[in-house]
């Protein structure tokens, strides 16, 4: 229903929580409510404002590198095929992950000792490095096969890069309808990326 923006103790955005999880953290006194929706959560024993934005009471050191997962690769590429620019979505605008695959730009079959050379930079990277993986629809992935984009005549929409932590926060926020209560807490540079 109403999601809650979680801020670190320095008030930098960390993630989006369900209202149930945020309420539990408020009741456990691990977070403070800094903005609320114009409604209340009621139970027989208490009433509290419905949290919109909460901040941790203690600073949590964030690992600034982004984990290599299928979902993170798809999110970095905005859930869009990097060859044909198709973005499969539900009627509500949510990405259809089952219609997307991960493609090795330089195919695994071209790896020498687990490394490939990227044609656009000349850099040698691991075959499964961020810089060699892109989101692809099933059709384009099959069409490209074990060829490079140039050999297949399928240019990339943009070359893959290692995403920054702030880039991934911006992408995560883009998946949600941003309520007005969150806007003062989201950095302007993040808004420009949305």
C-alpha positions as CSV (number, residue, x, y, z in Angstrom):
1,X,0.0,0.0,0.0
2,X,2.0,3.0,1.2
3,X,5.7,2.3,1.0
4,X,8.2,4.0,3.4
5,X,11.5,5.6,2.4
6,X,14.4,4.5,4.8
7,X,17.2,7.0,5.3
8,X,20.5,6.3,6.9
9,X,21.4,8.3,10.1
10,X,23.1,10.9,7.8
11,X,19.7,11.2,6.0
12,X,20.9,9.7,2.7
13,X,18.3,7.4,1.0
14,X,19.0,3.7,1.6
15,X,16.0,1.7,0.4
16,X,12.2,1.5,0.3
17,X,10.4,-0.6,3.0
18,X,6.9,-1.9,3.3
19,X,4.8,0.0,5.8
20,X,4.7,-3.1,8.0
21,X,8.5,-3.4,8.2
22,X,8.8,0.3,8.9
23,X,6.2,0.2,11.6
24,X,8.1,-2.7,13.3
25,X,11.3,-0.7,13.2
26,X,9.5,2.3,14.7
27,X,8.1,0.2,17.5
28,X,11.5,-1.4,18.1
29,X,12.9,2.1,18.4
30,X,15.5,1.5,15.6
31,X,14.2,4.4,13.5
32,X,12.6,7.8,13.9
33,X,9.7,9.0,11.8
34,X,10.7,12.2,10.0
35,X,7.6,12.5,7.7
36,X,4.3,10.8,7.8
37,X,1.2,10.4,5.5
38,X,-2.0,12.2,6.5
39,X,-3.4,9.0,8.1
40,X,-2.9,6.8,11.2
41,X,-2.1,3.2,12.0
42,X,-4.5,2.1,14.7
43,X,-4.7,-1.0,16.9
44,X,-6.7,-1.6,20.1
45,X,-3.8,-0.5,22.2
46,X,-2.2,2.4,20.3
47,X,-2.4,5.0,17.5
48,X,0.5,6.2,15.5
49,X,1.1,8.4,12.4
50,X,1.5,6.3,9.2
51,X,5.2,6.7,8.5
52,X,6.3,8.0,5.0
53,X,10.0,8.6,5.7
54,X,12.0,7.1,8.6
55,X,15.7,7.5,9.5
56,X,17.9,5.1,11.3
57,X,19.0,6.1,14.8
58,X,22.5,4.7,14.2
59,X,24.6,5.2,11.1
60,X,25.0,2.0,9.0
61,X,28.1,1.8,6.9
62,X,27.0,0.9,3.3
63,X,29.0,-1.3,1.0
64,X,29.4,1.0,-1.9
65,X,29.9,-1.7,-4.5
66,X,26.8,-3.1,-6.0
67,X,26.3,-6.9,-5.9
68,X,26.4,-8.7,-9.2
69,X,22.9,-10.2,-9.5
70,X,20.6,-10.8,-12.5
71,X,18.1,-8.3,-11.1
72,X,20.8,-5.6,-10.6
73,X,22.0,-6.1,-14.2
74,X,18.4,-5.7,-15.4
75,X,17.8,-2.7,-13.1
76,X,21.0,-1.0,-14.3
77,X,19.7,-1.3,-17.9
78,X,16.3,-0.1,-16.8
79,X,14.7,-3.4,-17.5
80,X,15.1,-2.6,-21.2
81,X,16.6,-4.8,-24.0
82,X,19.9,-3.1,-24.9
83,X,19.6,-4.3,-28.6
84,X,16.0,-3.5,-29.6
85,X,15.0,-1.2,-26.6
86,X,11.9,-3.3,-25.8
87,X,10.8,-2.9,-22.1
88,X,8.3,-5.6,-21.3
89,X,5.8,-4.4,-18.6
90,X,2.7,-5.4,-16.9
91,X,-0.5,-3.4,-17.3
92,X,0.5,-1.5,-14.2
93,X,4.0,-0.6,-15.6
94,X,6.0,-3.2,-13.6
95,X,8.8,-4.9,-15.5
96,X,8.2,-8.4,-16.7
97,X,11.5,-10.0,-15.6
98,X,10.7,-13.4,-17.1
99,X,10.8,-11.9,-20.6
100,X,14.3,-10.6,-20.1
101,X,17.6,-12.4,-20.1
102,X,21.2,-11.5,-19.5
103,X,23.5,-11.5,-22.5
104,X,27.2,-11.7,-22.6
105,X,28.1,-9.0,-25.1
106,X,31.4,-10.7,-26.0
107,X,30.3,-14.4,-25.9
108,X,31.6,-16.8,-23.4
109,X,32.9,-19.0,-26.2
110,X,35.4,-16.2,-27.0
111,X,36.9,-16.2,-23.5
112,X,40.6,-17.0,-23.0
113,X,41.3,-18.1,-19.5
114,X,37.9,-16.7,-18.4
115,X,38.6,-13.2,-19.8
116,X,37.4,-11.3,-22.9
117,X,38.5,-8.2,-24.7
118,X,35.8,-5.5,-24.9
119,X,35.9,-4.1,-28.5
120,X,34.8,-0.6,-27.5
121,X,37.6,0.0,-24.9
122,X,40.1,-2.8,-25.5
123,X,39.9,-3.6,-21.9
124,X,40.3,-7.2,-20.7
125,X,37.5,-8.2,-18.2
126,X,36.1,-11.4,-16.8
127,X,33.5,-12.9,-19.0
128,X,30.9,-12.3,-16.3
129,X,32.0,-8.7,-15.5
130,X,29.5,-5.9,-15.3
131,X,31.1,-4.4,-18.5
132,X,30.3,-7.6,-20.5
133,X,26.7,-8.2,-19.4
134,X,23.5,-6.5,-20.7
135,X,19.8,-6.9,-20.4
136,X,18.3,-8.6,-23.5
137,X,14.9,-9.8,-24.6
138,X,14.8,-13.5,-25.3
139,X,14.4,-12.9,-29.1
140,X,17.4,-10.7,-29.4
141,X,19.5,-13.0,-27.2
142,X,18.7,-15.9,-29.5
143,X,19.2,-13.9,-32.6
144,X,22.6,-12.7,-31.5
145,X,23.8,-16.1,-30.4
146,X,27.5,-16.6,-29.9
147,X,28.4,-13.6,-32.0
148,X,29.5,-10.1,-31.0
149,X,27.0,-7.3,-31.5
150,X,28.9,-6.1,-34.5
151,X,29.0,-9.6,-36.2
152,X,25.2,-9.9,-35.5
153,X,24.5,-6.4,-36.8
154,X,22.9,-5.5,-33.5
155,X,24.5,-2.4,-32.0
156,X,24.1,-1.8,-28.3
157,X,21.9,1.1,-27.1
158,X,24.7,1.9,-24.6
159,X,27.8,0.2,-23.4
160,X,27.6,-1.6,-20.1
161,X,29.3,-0.1,-17.1
162,X,29.7,-1.0,-13.4
163,X,26.8,0.9,-11.6
164,X,27.5,3.1,-8.6
165,X,25.6,2.8,-5.4
166,X,23.8,6.1,-6.0
167,X,22.8,5.0,-9.5
168,X,21.2,1.9,-8.1
169,X,19.3,3.9,-5.4
170,X,18.0,6.1,-8.2
171,X,16.9,3.1,-10.2
172,X,15.2,1.5,-7.2
173,X,13.3,4.7,-6.5
174,X,12.3,4.9,-10.2
175,X,10.3,1.6,-9.6
176,X,8.0,3.4,-7.2
177,X,5.5,6.2,-7.4
178,X,7.4,8.9,-5.5
179,X,5.0,10.5,-2.9
180,X,5.3,14.2,-2.2
181,X,6.4,13.3,1.4
182,X,9.6,11.7,0.1
183,X,10.7,14.5,-2.2
184,X,12.6,16.7,0.3
185,X,14.7,13.7,1.2
186,X,15.8,12.6,-2.2
187,X,18.9,14.4,-3.6
188,X,18.3,16.5,-6.7
189,X,20.9,14.6,-8.7
190,X,18.9,11.4,-8.1
191,X,15.7,13.1,-9.4
192,X,17.5,14.0,-12.6
193,X,18.2,10.3,-13.2
194,X,14.6,9.3,-12.6
